[in-house]
Amino acid sequence: MFDRSANDKVAANEDEKALTRLLIAILKKETAEQAIHFSHEAIEMYGGSGYIEDFVLPRLLRDAQVLTVWEGTANILGLEVLRLMKKHRVHELFIKQMKWELTGLPEELRDLSERYWKDWKF
Ligand SMILES: Cc1cc2nc3c(=O)[nH]c(=O)nc-3n(C[C@H](O)[C@H](O)[C@H](O)COP(=O)(O)OP(=O)(O)OC[C@H]3O[C@@H](n4cnc5c(N)ncnc54)[C@H](O)[C@@H]3O)c2cc1C
């Protein structure tokens, strides 16, 4: 979907472009925060060796800190999500896409996903 949205020759439709923007905002926020969380966990896993500056992990944690700041903080990405919801009703596209993805689940998990989605009115 990103390739189609970014490639002028194979144009994506407006819904795909909006959904791509939404997914980028969500993924950027989530991966940035998780990078800090997991580099912190990695230091703890290695104990004292993980903490000392001679080891690679303090650098990874320090570098991960910038990920939540540059290219959009969580607040700024949140504003992008609100803009997309207002202008493109992208939340409805997202739910539709997620429902479609869930149809690919193995049979034994179908019941779980149907129970989860049954109250969504989109
Ligand atoms: C190491 C590094 C390299 C960089 N490289 C580049 C580069 O190559 N090119 C480039 O263009 N920029 C670069 N930047 C800049 C980076 O993109 C900005 O620092 C980032 O966008 C945050 O903007 P700001 O620093 O002005 O913080 P601010 O915008 O002042 O944000 C401070 C806080 O206020 C909040 N905030 C701001 N506006 C709102 C709002 N409207 N509503 C609610 N909350 C809000 C933010 O969420 C944040 O928590 C770099 C930054 C760093 C740290």
The ligand as an ORCA input file, in Angstrom:
! r2SCAN-3c Opt
* xyz 0 1
  C      19.163     14.643     16.668
  C      18.102     15.393     15.896
  C      18.205     15.467     14.524
  C      17.256     16.182     13.793
  N      17.381     16.222     12.442
  C      16.506     16.940     11.706
  C      16.643     17.044     10.284
  O      17.554     16.475      9.687
  N      15.747     17.798      9.600
  C      14.746     18.456     10.237
  O      13.949     19.128      9.564
  N      14.593     18.366     11.576
  C      15.429     17.643     12.331
  N      15.283     17.547     13.701
  C      14.195     18.319     14.324
  C      13.075     17.422     14.823
  O      12.290     16.978     13.741
  C      12.270     18.242     15.836
  O      13.066     18.347     16.999
  C      10.937     17.579     16.165
  O      10.059     17.711     15.058
  C      10.266     18.215     17.393
  O      10.106     19.584     17.205
  P      10.674     20.630     18.271
  O      12.064     20.244     18.671
  O      10.450     21.991     17.700
  O       9.762     20.406     19.548
  P       8.353     21.082     19.824
  O       7.548     21.095     18.565
  O       8.565     22.355     20.546
  O       7.745     19.982     20.794
  C       7.943     20.006     22.214
  C       6.777     19.278     22.857
  O       5.573     19.969     22.573
  C       4.609     19.117     22.014
  N       3.802     19.845     21.023
  C       4.263     20.640     20.028
  N       3.244     21.127     19.288
  C       2.109     20.621     19.845
  C       0.718     20.757     19.551
  N       0.288     21.484     18.521
  N      -0.158     20.091     20.320
  C       0.256     19.325     21.376
  N       1.554     19.185     21.703
  C       2.468     19.810     20.963
  C       5.384     17.977     21.366
  O       4.609     16.794     21.324
  C       6.565     17.842     22.332
  O       6.225     17.005     23.388
  C      16.192     16.836     14.450
  C      16.075     16.718     15.848
  C      17.005     16.015     16.568
  C      16.857     15.921     18.062
*
